[in-house]
């Protein structure tokens, strides 16, 4: 391929994108992965002594068996497997695609690996009265149960499933129709970085002037040390690029405004051969914490009539636990392009920023139709303020990766099937609804950055914008 920056060849840092990676627990794991992993490959990755047993539909391996008693040699397509480990471990694999997108179910119980996600309604539509039961991923469906008892909704990778039918049946999957968002597309990813200037670009290896990529502008949280860099968000940035996008990362000097962000983005976007490899008709702005609040200002500069007016074929803003929007007035919010897609993710366990700030920002989006915006509350035990950061397994970041992946697909390529995960998963009433954040008094404790501002200087800056960030809840 043609290099992204002709004048910066010596600075390329090439790193292969992560293949699918799966965290396995101590004890039994029920897997359904699309890969032809051999027993020897499993031993190499998980540890020979760590694998206690493997059980498939008709093959078995047991560490204590004599060799001639074990007949498991490799995962077979479309079959599910139980793996028992002495200790937790990570399993990495390269998914394979199937030409035949169907699974033959025999009468009785079948241990299967779903090829892609298929909803219970789809399964019922195909199998009819033959479907008796489905078990897997801690979910159950039983035809004789009252609906309220059944918890199974759809197949999900990378889990195995037991499915019981009363007659031989064919279950068909359409891989083009169903896409599991939050999973890597396994494109090779390359990284250009200038550590001294705190600049970086993550981009897919198949980028070229003939295959331009949409632009993603990423702004991190407040910098606490000289060591902070793009590596603080390595997994998130790598994931985005693996979906076929170029991610431009800059870290600000921590002024209360987006000017430094904008200047550095302009520098990156005009450098070398970059302009010939990016699609300015598709642009997204992503920000976390301090960067999340300023995402609106950066978006205004690049994607509105008052700025560069990029994004005619798709534009979005994705914020995660954002802080104040120091450059935005009420009128600025009112004048955002109506077709902009906007998602905010708040974290239930955050102990840093008052979520009234993020909801004030969301409530200010009066020009954006409700169908084009969503306020999501991620309420899992690991949902702290720094949830988007770090170098972690993608399975541990689904609260961000899944809605973001779907939002990019929906915004840039009009994939209607992505709408629910992107813009239909949240709430418009985070203080009084199915997704809730804590009551106001909780965020007035010491240690938080309250909606009223952390100090007099910040209060003065905010007062000049005319936005009361504490007005949402009494």
N, C-alpha and C positions, 0 to 999 in steps of 0.2 A: 504494500500500500504506500501511497505518498505520505511522507512524514507531515505531521500536523504543523510543525514550526520549522521551516527550512533553515532558519538562522540559529536554531537552538538545539541542533541534533545532539550535541555533547551533553545536554542537560536532561535527556530522557531517563526516567526511572521506570522501567517496565516491570510490571507485576501481573501475573496471571490472575484473573478473577476467581473468586472462590467457586468451586463446584458446590453442589448441594451438600450441606453439612447437617448432621443429625446428632443431637445429644441423647445418649442412651443412659438409662438409670441402672443402678445396681438391682439385680433380680431380673424379672421377666420383662421383655419389651416385645410388643406386637407390631411388626413392621409391614408396610406395604410400599416398597420403593421400586421405581422403574430403573433397575440396574442389574446387570448380570455379574454380580460379585461372586467370586469363587470362595471356597472355604479358606484357601491359603491367603487370599486378599483380606478376608475378615480377620484371620489370625494376625496378619501383619499389622493391621490398623488397630485392632482391639486388644491384642496381646494373646498369645497362645494359651497361657495359663489363665487368662481372664475369662475365656469363653467356656462356660459350664455345659451349655447345651444349645442346639438349634433344632427346631421342629417345623417341618413343612407339612403340606397336605399328605404326602406319601414318602417323605424322606426324613432321616433323623441323624443327628450327630450328638454324641455324648462323650465328654472328655474322659470319663472313666471306662468307656467301652473298649474292647479290643477292636482294632482297626477294621476287621472284616465284618463287624456288627454295625458299623456306621455306613450309611449309603447316601448321606448328604454330601454333595460336591460343589454345588453352586446354587444361587438363587435362580429360579426359573421364571420366565415372563408370566405376569398376571397372577402369580401365586403369593399368598401371604405367609409370613414366617414368624415364629416365636424365637427369640434369642434371650438366653439367660446368662447374665454376667456376674462375675465376682465383685467387680467395682464399676462405677460409672465410666463412660468413655465417649469419645466422639467418632462418628463414622462419616467419611466423606465419599461421595460417589458422583459419577457423571451419568445423568439420566439418559435413557434411550427412548427413541420414538418407535411406535408400533405401526406397521402397515395395516394389520388387522385390528380394528378397534372394537373387538367384541370378546366376551368371555362366556364360555359354555359352562353352565351350571348344571350339575347332576342332581338328581332327586336326593333330598336330604341336606346335610350340612356341607358347605363349601368354604374353603379357606382361600380368600382372594386378595389380590393387590389391585385396587381400582386404578384404571388407566388415567382418569381425570375425575374431577368432582361431578357427581351426579346427585340430584336432589331426590328426596324420598318420593316426591310427586312423580318425577321422571321414572324412578324405579318401579313404582306401582303401575304407571302407565304402560310399561313394557311387560311386566310379569303378571299383572292382574292378581287373580285369586291364588295363583301359585306361590306368591310371596308369603312366607310364614314368619320369618324373624331375621333381624340383622343385629349383630353385636360387634362393637369395636370402638376404640378411642373413648372408652368410658360411657358410650351412648348405646341405647337399646331401642329397637322397634320390635313389637310383637303384634301380630294382626288381631289377636284376641284381647289385647289391652284396650282400656279406655284411652282416648287420644291424649289426655292430660298426663298419663303415666309414661308415654313414650317420649324419649329424649333425642332420638336420632333424627337429624335434619338432612344431612347429605354426607356423601363420602368426602374424606379429606386426606390429602397426602401429608406425611408419609406413613400413614397408619394402615395396618392390615384389618380385614373384616371377615367375620364369619356370617354367611348368609344361608338361610334354609329355605328351600323351595319344595313344593309337593310333587312337581313334575320336572323333567329335564327342560331347561329353558336357555335362551340366548339373551345375554345382557349386552346391549350395544352402547358404546361411548362415542361421542363426537368431539374429538380433541380441538377442532377449530371453533366449536361453539362454546366450550367451557374452558376458562382459563383461571387458574388459582392465583389470585393476586397476593403479592408478598413473597413470591418465589423468584429466585434468580433465573434469568433467561440464558445464563452461561455464555454470554459474549465475553471474549477476552478484553480485559480492561488495562489501559496504560495510564501512567500518572506523570504529569510534568509538575515540578514544584520549585519554588524559590523560597527556601526556608527563611532566609534573612528578611525578605519582604512579606512573609506570611501570605503567599499566593500559591494556588495550586489549581490544576485542571485534571479531572478524571474523565476519560473518554473511551469509547469502544474502539476496538482495533480495526473494525471494518469501516471506520469513517473515511470519507474521501470527498472531493468536490462533487462527485456524482451521487454520493450517499451522505448528504449533509444531515447533521443531527439537530434536534431541537435544543434550545439553550436553557439550562437550569442555573440560576444564580443562588448561591448558598451563603448564608450569613450565620456564624456561630454565636454562642453566648459570650458574655463578658470575659475578657482575657484576665486571668489571675496571675500569670507568670510569663517570663520570656520564653518558656519552653512550649507554650500552647501553640498548636499548629493543626493543619488539616488532619493529622493522625488522630486527633481527639475524636474525630467523626469518621474514622476510616471505613467502618462497615457500612454506614449509611451512604457515604459518597460512592463507595465501590458498588453497592447495590444499584444505585440510580444509574450509574454508567453502564452496568451490566444489562440494563433494560434498553440500551441504545441511545442514551442521551449524553451530552457533554455537560459536566458540572463544573462551574467556575466558583472556586472557594477563595474568599478573602477574609482576613481578620482585621477589624478596625482598631484604631488607637484609643478606643473607648471615650470618644467625645459624645456629647448628648445630641447626636444628629447623624444623618446618613451620608454626609459629604465625603468622609474618608472611604466608606464602602463604595460609593458611586465612582469616585476617582480611580480606585484600584480595579474595579470591574471594567471601566473604560480602557484602562491600560491593558488588561488581559485580552479583552475582546478585539482590540485592534493590533495585537502583537503578531509579528511574523505573518504566517500564512493562515492564521485563525479565521479571518473573515470569509475565506473561500470554503470553509468546512462547516459553517454553522448556518442554521435556518432561522433567520430573524423573524419569520412569520409565526414561529411557535416558541413561546417563552414562558418560563415559570420562575417564581421567586419563592425560596424556602428560607425560613428563619427560625432559630431557636432562642428563646429567652430574650436577651438584649437584642439579638439579631432579628428575632421574630417581630418585635415592635417596630423596628425600622424597615421591615420587609415592605410595608406599604409605601414608604418614601422612595425606596429603590424601584419598586414597581411603577410608581408615578413617573419616575424619570425615564424608564425604558419603554413602558407599555401604554402610555396615555397620549392624547393629542397635545398635551402641554410638554411632552418629552419627545422621545424618538418614535413613539407610536408603533413599536414592534408588537407582534403577536396577532396579526390579522386572522391567522388560521388557528388560533388557540392561545389563551393566556390564563394563568392561574396564580394564586397566592396560597401557600401552605405554611401555617405558623404553628409552632409548638411552644406552649406555655409562654406566650410573648410578654415582654415588658412594655413600657410606654412607647407610643409612636411620636417621638419628639418633634418631628417636622410636619405632622399632619394636623390640619384644622378640621372643623366640622364640614366646611365647604369642600375641602379636599376629599373627604370621604364621600360626600354626596355626589361628587363628580367622577368617581371611578367608573370605568366602562361597564355598562350593564351586563355584557356577556362574560365578564370575568368570573371564573370559578374560584371559590374561596373556601378553604377548610381550615378550621382551627382545632388542634388537639390539646386538651388540658389533661393533666395527670393527677389522679386522686391522691397520691401519696407525696405530692410536691411539698417541700418545706422551704421554698425559696420565695416564690412570687405569688402575690395575692391574685387569685383567678378572677376577681372582679375587674382587673385590668383587661384581661383577654376578652371577657364578655362585654365590656364597654366598647372595645374595638369592634367586636362582632355586631353589637347593637347599632353601631354607627354606619354600617354598610347599607344605608337606605336605598342606594341606587341599584343594589344587587337583588334580583328576584330570589325568593326563598328556595326555589328549586336549584339555584346555582350556588348556594352556600350551606355550610353545615358546621355545627359546633359539637365536637365529639369529646366525651369524657372517658379516658382510658382508666378503668377502675381495678386493675389487677394489683396483686401485692407488690410487684416490682415496679409499679408506676410512680417512680420518683421524678424529681425535676430533671435529672440528667439521664433519663431513660433513652433519649435519642443518641447519646454519645457513646464512644468506646469502640473497641474491636471485639465484636461478639457474634455468636451464631445467629443467623437470620431468624431462626425459630424463636429467639428470645426478644425480637424486636417487632413482632407483628402488629402491635398497637400503633406503630408509625408506618412500617413498610407496606402493610396491606392497603390502608386508605390512600397513601401517597402513590403507590403503584397504579391503583385503579384510577385515581384522579388524573395522572399523566396520560393514561390510555384513553380515558373518556375525553379529556380536553383536547389532546393533539390528534386523535384518530377517530373520534366520535363513536367509540365502542359502547353501545347502549347497555351491554351486559355488565359494564363496569360501574354503572351509576349507583347501585345500592351500596357497594363497598366504598365508593368515593364520596357521595353526597347524600346518601340516604341512611347512614348508620347512626346519626347523632340525634341531638335534641335541640329544641329552641328554648327550653326552660331548665337550665342546669341546676337551678336552686329548687326546683319543684317539678321533678319528672322522673322517668325511668333511669336516666343517668344523672347523678347528682354530685355536686362538689360540696365541701363542708360549709357550714353556716358562717356568716360574716365574722362573728366574734373570734372564730378560730384563727383568722389571719391577722388579728390585731395583737397577737402575742409577740414577744421579743423574738428576733431572729428572722422575721419576714420582711419583705419589701412591700409595704402596704400600698393600697390604692391611692392614698393621700400624698405619696412621695416620701423618699427616704430622708431628705434634708431640705433646708430652706431654698438652696439653689435649684434643686429639682422642682420644688413647688412653684418657684418663680417661672421657670421655663414652661411648666405645664399650664400655669394660669394664662400665659400669653397665647395659648392655643385655643382656649375657650371650651375645653372638654373636661367635664367633671368625672373622673374615673371612679368615684365612689357613689355615683348616683343610681346604680342599678338596683341595689338592695338596701332596704332600711336597716 
